[in-house]
Amino acid sequence: MHESGISTDLPKAELYGQLVQELRSLITGEPDLIANLANASALLFHSLPDLNWAGFYLLRKGELVVGPFQGKPACVRIAMGKGVCGTSAARRATVVVPNVHEFPGHIACDSASNSEIVVPLIRGQELLGVLDIDSPKFERFDAEDQKGLEAAVAALMQALPVV
Protein backbone atom coordinates (compact mmCIF):
# COMPACT_ATOMS: atom_id res chain seq x y z
CA MET A 1 0.00 0.00 0.00
CA HIS A 2 1.21 3.49 -0.86
CA GLU A 3 1.30 6.17 1.85
CA SER A 4 1.15 9.76 0.67
CA GLY A 5 3.65 12.10 2.26
CA ILE A 6 2.05 15.29 0.93
CA SER A 7 1.33 17.98 3.52
CA THR A 8 -1.86 19.94 2.90
CA ASP A 9 -0.27 22.87 4.81
CA LEU A 10 2.04 23.70 1.89
CA PRO A 11 1.43 26.65 -0.42
CA LYS A 12 -0.63 25.45 -3.40
CA ALA A 13 2.22 25.59 -5.92
CA GLU A 14 4.40 23.38 -3.71
CA LEU A 15 1.51 21.06 -2.87
CA TYR A 16 0.76 20.49 -6.55
CA GLY A 17 4.45 20.06 -7.33
CA GLN A 18 4.68 17.27 -4.77
CA LEU A 19 1.36 15.81 -5.88
CA VAL A 20 2.47 15.57 -9.52
CA GLN A 21 5.80 14.04 -8.46
CA GLU A 22 4.01 11.46 -6.30
CA LEU A 23 1.50 10.75 -9.06
CA ARG A 24 4.33 10.08 -11.51
CA SER A 25 5.91 7.63 -9.05
CA LEU A 26 2.57 5.80 -8.74
CA ILE A 27 1.90 5.45 -12.45
CA THR A 28 5.37 5.07 -14.00
CA GLY A 29 5.59 1.75 -15.77
CA GLU A 30 1.87 0.94 -15.38
CA PRO A 31 0.19 0.93 -18.79
CA ASP A 32 -3.39 0.32 -17.60
CA LEU A 33 -5.54 3.46 -17.77
CA ILE A 34 -8.08 2.30 -15.17
CA ALA A 35 -5.41 1.35 -12.64
CA ASN A 36 -3.71 4.72 -13.08
CA LEU A 37 -6.98 6.66 -12.82
CA ALA A 38 -7.95 4.73 -9.68
CA ASN A 39 -4.67 5.60 -7.98
CA ALA A 40 -4.84 9.19 -9.23
CA SER A 41 -8.36 9.72 -7.85
CA ALA A 42 -7.34 8.33 -4.45
CA LEU A 43 -4.18 10.45 -4.36
CA LEU A 44 -6.07 13.63 -5.27
CA PHE A 45 -8.93 12.97 -2.86
CA HIS A 46 -6.64 12.30 0.09
CA SER A 47 -4.02 14.97 -0.70
CA LEU A 48 -6.13 18.02 -1.49
CA PRO A 49 -8.11 19.72 1.28
CA ASP A 50 -11.83 20.45 1.23
CA LEU A 51 -12.98 17.91 -1.37
CA ASN A 52 -16.05 15.72 -1.34
CA TRP A 53 -15.51 14.01 -4.73
CA ALA A 54 -12.55 13.39 -7.02
CA GLY A 55 -12.67 11.15 -10.01
CA PHE A 56 -12.92 10.56 -13.70
CA TYR A 57 -15.56 10.29 -16.38
CA LEU A 58 -14.48 8.42 -19.51
CA LEU A 59 -15.76 9.06 -23.01
CA ARG A 60 -17.67 5.99 -24.17
CA LYS A 61 -19.74 6.00 -27.38
CA GLY A 62 -20.22 9.76 -27.35
CA GLU A 63 -21.08 10.24 -23.67
CA LEU A 64 -19.19 10.46 -20.39
CA VAL A 65 -19.42 7.37 -18.17
CA VAL A 66 -18.26 7.35 -14.56
CA GLY A 67 -14.82 5.84 -14.03
CA PRO A 68 -12.58 5.48 -10.98
CA PHE A 69 -13.41 7.94 -8.19
CA GLN A 70 -13.39 8.68 -4.48
CA GLY A 71 -16.50 10.03 -2.76
CA LYS A 72 -20.21 9.31 -2.67
CA PRO A 73 -21.85 7.34 -5.50
CA ALA A 74 -21.93 9.41 -8.68
CA CYS A 75 -24.07 10.09 -11.70
CA VAL A 76 -23.29 7.27 -14.13
CA ARG A 77 -23.71 8.98 -17.51
CA ILE A 78 -23.34 12.59 -18.59
CA ALA A 79 -24.14 13.82 -22.09
CA MET A 80 -21.56 15.85 -23.96
CA GLY A 81 -22.22 19.55 -23.38
CA LYS A 82 -24.34 18.93 -20.27
CA GLY A 83 -23.34 20.01 -16.76
CA VAL A 84 -19.81 21.06 -15.88
CA CYS A 85 -18.25 17.75 -17.00
CA GLY A 86 -20.02 17.68 -20.35
CA THR A 87 -19.21 21.34 -20.95
CA SER A 88 -15.51 20.80 -20.22
CA ALA A 89 -15.45 17.76 -22.51
CA ALA A 90 -17.25 19.54 -25.35
CA ARG A 91 -15.00 22.61 -25.07
CA ARG A 92 -11.88 20.51 -24.48
CA ALA A 93 -10.96 23.07 -21.84
CA THR A 94 -10.81 23.28 -18.06
CA VAL A 95 -13.92 24.70 -16.44
CA VAL A 96 -13.73 26.26 -12.96
CA VAL A 97 -17.07 26.91 -11.26
CA PRO A 98 -16.98 28.94 -8.01
CA ASN A 99 -20.68 28.28 -7.30
CA VAL A 100 -22.25 25.28 -9.02
CA HIS A 101 -25.73 26.53 -8.17
CA GLU A 102 -25.16 29.40 -10.60
CA PHE A 103 -23.90 27.19 -13.45
CA PRO A 104 -26.61 26.76 -16.11
CA GLY A 105 -27.54 23.10 -16.41
CA HIS A 106 -25.45 21.95 -13.43
CA ILE A 107 -26.01 18.27 -12.66
CA ALA A 108 -26.24 17.77 -8.90
CA CYS A 109 -24.85 14.30 -8.22
CA ASP A 110 -24.04 15.26 -4.60
CA SER A 111 -26.10 18.03 -3.01
CA ALA A 112 -23.13 18.86 -0.75
CA SER A 113 -21.06 20.11 -3.72
CA ASN A 114 -20.81 23.89 -4.01
CA SER A 115 -17.82 24.40 -6.31
CA GLU A 116 -16.22 22.30 -9.01
CA ILE A 117 -13.29 22.06 -11.39
CA VAL A 118 -13.21 19.81 -14.44
CA VAL A 119 -10.10 19.16 -16.56
CA PRO A 120 -10.35 17.32 -19.89
CA LEU A 121 -8.20 14.25 -20.51
CA ILE A 122 -6.75 14.80 -23.97
CA ARG A 123 -4.06 12.62 -25.52
CA GLY A 124 -2.84 13.92 -28.83
CA GLN A 125 -6.10 14.96 -30.48
CA GLU A 126 -8.23 12.34 -28.68
CA LEU A 127 -10.57 13.22 -25.82
CA LEU A 128 -10.49 10.33 -23.33
CA GLY A 129 -12.71 11.87 -20.65
CA VAL A 130 -12.48 14.37 -17.78
CA LEU A 131 -11.12 14.74 -14.28
CA ASP A 132 -13.93 16.05 -12.05
CA ILE A 133 -13.30 17.45 -8.57
CA ASP A 134 -16.00 18.82 -6.26
CA SER A 135 -15.87 20.71 -2.98
CA PRO A 136 -18.46 21.57 -0.35
CA LYS A 137 -16.79 25.02 -0.12
CA PHE A 138 -17.82 27.84 -2.41
CA GLU A 139 -14.95 29.29 -4.52
CA ARG A 140 -12.65 26.40 -3.54
CA PHE A 141 -10.78 26.30 -6.87
CA ASP A 142 -8.65 29.02 -8.46
CA ALA A 143 -6.00 29.51 -11.16
CA GLU A 144 -3.36 27.70 -9.04
CA ASP A 145 -5.64 24.67 -8.71
CA GLN A 146 -6.26 24.75 -12.46
CA LYS A 147 -2.54 24.86 -13.23
CA GLY A 148 -1.75 22.09 -10.73
CA LEU A 149 -4.55 19.79 -11.86
CA GLU A 150 -3.73 20.35 -15.52
CA ALA A 151 -0.13 19.31 -14.69
CA ALA A 152 -1.45 16.17 -12.96
CA VAL A 153 -3.60 15.31 -15.99
CA ALA A 154 -0.62 15.91 -18.30
CA ALA A 155 1.42 13.45 -16.21
CA LEU A 156 -1.36 10.88 -16.53
CA MET A 157 -1.59 11.32 -20.29
CA GLN A 158 2.20 11.04 -20.67
CA ALA A 159 2.20 7.76 -18.73
CA LEU A 160 -0.12 6.03 -21.20
CA PRO A 161 1.63 3.72 -23.62
CA VAL A 162 1.72 4.65 -27.29
CA VAL A 163 -0.88 2.58 -29.11
C-alpha positions in Angstrom: 0.0 0.0 0.0 1.2 3.5 -0.9 1.3 6.2 1.8 1.2 9.8 0.7 3.7 12.1 2.3 2.1 15.3 0.9 1.3 18.0 3.5 -1.9 19.9 2.9 -0.3 22.9 4.8 2.0 23.7 1.9 1.4 26.7 -0.4 -0.6 25.4 -3.4 2.2 25.6 -5.9 4.4 23.4 -3.7 1.5 21.1 -2.9 0.8 20.5 -6.6 4.4 20.1 -7.3 4.7 17.3 -4.8 1.4 15.8 -5.9 2.5 15.6 -9.5 5.8 14.0 -8.5 4.0 11.5 -6.3 1.5 10.7 -9.1 4.3 10.1 -11.5 5.9 7.6 -9.0 2.6 5.8 -8.7 1.9 5.5 -12.5 5.4 5.1 -14.0 5.6 1.8 -15.8 1.9 0.9 -15.4 0.2 0.9 -18.8 -3.4 0.3 -17.6 -5.5 3.5 -17.8 -8.1 2.3 -15.2 -5.4 1.3 -12.6 -3.7 4.7 -13.1 -7.0 6.7 -12.8 -7.9 4.7 -9.7 -4.7 5.6 -8.0 -4.8 9.2 -9.2 -8.4 9.7 -7.9 -7.3 8.3 -4.5 -4.2 10.5 -4.4 -6.1 13.6 -5.3 -8.9 13.0 -2.9 -6.6 12.3 0.1 -4.0 15.0 -0.7 -6.1 18.0 -1.5 -8.1 19.7 1.3 -11.8 20.4 1.2 -13.0 17.9 -1.4 -16.1 15.7 -1.3 -15.5 14.0 -4.7 -12.5 13.4 -7.0 -12.7 11.1 -10.0 -12.9 10.6 -13.7 -15.6 10.3 -16.4 -14.5 8.4 -19.5 -15.8 9.1 -23.0 -17.7 6.0 -24.2 -19.7 6.0 -27.4 -20.2 9.8 -27.3 -21.1 10.2 -23.7 -19.2 10.5 -20.4 -19.4 7.4 -18.2 -18.3 7.3 -14.6 -14.8 5.8 -14.0 -12.6 5.5 -11.0 -13.4 7.9 -8.2 -13.4 8.7 -4.5 -16.5 10.0 -2.8 -20.2 9.3 -2.7 -21.8 7.3 -5.5 -21.9 9.4 -8.7 -24.1 10.1 -11.7 -23.3 7.3 -14.1 -23.7 9.0 -17.5 -23.3 12.6 -18.6 -24.1 13.8 -22.1 -21.6 15.9 -24.0 -22.2 19.5 -23.4 -24.3 18.9 -20.3 -23.3 20.0 -16.8 -19.8 21.1 -15.9 -18.3 17.8 -17.0 -20.0 17.7 -20.3 -19.2 21.3 -20.9 -15.5 20.8 -20.2 -15.4 17.8 -22.5 -17.2 19.5 -25.4 -15.0 22.6 -25.1 -11.9 20.5 -24.5 -11.0 23.1 -21.8 -10.8 23.3 -18.1 -13.9 24.7 -16.4 -13.7 26.3 -13.0 -17.1 26.9 -11.3 -17.0 28.9 -8.0 -20.7 28.3 -7.3 -22.2 25.3 -9.0 -25.7 26.5 -8.2 -25.2 29.4 -10.6 -23.9 27.2 -13.5 -26.6 26.8 -16.1 -27.5 23.1 -16.4 -25.5 22.0 -13.4 -26.0 18.3 -12.7 -26.2 17.8 -8.9 -24.9 14.3 -8.2 -24.0 15.3 -4.6 -26.1 18.0 -3.0 -23.1 18.9 -0.7 -21.1 20.1 -3.7 -20.8 23.9 -4.0 -17.8 24.4 -6.3 -16.2 22.3 -9.0 -13.3 22.1 -11.4 -13.2 19.8 -14.4 -10.1 19.2 -16.6 -10.3 17.3 -19.9 -8.2 14.3 -20.5 -6.7 14.8 -24.0 -4.1 12.6 -25.5 -2.8 13.9 -28.8 -6.1 15.0 -30.5 -8.2 12.3 -28.7 -10.6 13.2 -25.8 -10.5 10.3 -23.3 -12.7 11.9 -20.6 -12.5 14.4 -17.8 -11.1 14.7 -14.3 -13.9 16.0 -12.0 -13.3 17.5 -8.6 -16.0 18.8 -6.3 -15.9 20.7 -3.0 -18.5 21.6 -0.3 -16.8 25.0 -0.1 -17.8 27.8 -2.4 -15.0 29.3 -4.5 -12.6 26.4 -3.5 -10.8 26.3 -6.9 -8.7 29.0 -8.5 -6.0 29.5 -11.2 -3.4 27.7 -9.0 -5.6 24.7 -8.7 -6.3 24.8 -12.5 -2.5 24.9 -13.2 -1.8 22.1 -10.7 -4.5 19.8 -11.9 -3.7 20.3 -15.5 -0.1 19.3 -14.7 -1.5 16.2 -13.0 -3.6 15.3 -16.0 -0.6 15.9 -18.3 1.4 13.5 -16.2 -1.4 10.9 -16.5 -1.6 11.3 -20.3 2.2 11.0 -20.7 2.2 7.8 -18.7 -0.1 6.0 -21.2 1.6 3.7 -23.6 1.7 4.6 -27.3 -0.9 2.6 -29.1 
